[in-house]
């Protein structure tokens, strides 16, 4: 089953991150590329998908750490090592200009 997160940068829909069978993909929205700016230095605009077998560092570094990660994992009944699920469940309350939504808004 694919898991999808809709990525917003400064409240503009920037793209979509998906995880399917252990492969992570991020692709920019074509409309966003005309009006926005890249979400990170290592993510310049491109029509092709970014792919990796691990969650991209730009997203992994948005996840809570320490006691807050422990609390989120415990309360939400998510394995502490399931970083993508933790990101999806807490992506609306991240530090900085990136938010992750489970549904397109």
Buried (B, 14 or more C-beta within 10 A) or exposed (E): EEBBBBBBBEEBBBBBBBBEEEEBBBBBBEEBBEEBEBBBEEBEBEEEBBEEEEBBEBBBEBBBEEEEBEEBBEEEEBEEEBBBBBBBBBBEEBEEEBBBBEEEE
